[in-house]
Amino acid sequence: MSNNNILLHTNISILILKKLDNFFRNQNLEVKIDIFYEKRNEFFKLKNENPSADFAVLELAAFYNAIQIFYNLRQKAIKKNTTISTAEIKKYEDYLLKSSSNSKKFSKKEDFLLDKSSIINYLLSKNISYRIMALFIKKRYKINISHAYISQIVEKYPSIFKKKEENSND
């Protein structure tokens, strides 16, 4: 399957394909599901236009066409002085609502701490202070994370980070 086959059915340049890949990657799960629903519609349109074409090429072309529809909607919503027809608004109102509301996005540091949860749990089990954890992370991974932020993340996710329970049954 070559790029020419996909470009033939989509009329999208390679640079735009990369933008569409990045756009799709940055969408939340609900929007991705909507894109796949739209992909199905696009696939049948392409199949009717090109009955002898390879199905794999048509699937990928339909996928990029569906992403482009949502990408163009997003661009229209962002730019000033553009109008969206009422038909587009009715058809894609769910997308406009889902994409405008930010879903849970983790900061890079929060994501890092969640990835290193086993190390943080080990340090917590050894009763290492948050200040020493911050110094350890700075030295080992070269990332500046404050002790207060580490403490905040540990408190935010108690199911992931398990503090050692102090027993007073001595």
Buried (B, 14 or more C-beta within 10 A) or exposed (E): EEEEBBBEBBEBEEEBBEBBEEBBEEBBEBBEEBBEEBBEEBBEEBBEEBEEBEEEBBBBBBBBBBBBBBBEBBEBBEEEEEEEEEEBEEEBEEBBEBBEEEEEEEEEBBEBBBEBBEBBBEBBEEEBEBEEBBEBBEEEEEEEBEBEBBBEBBEEEEEBBEEEEEEEEE
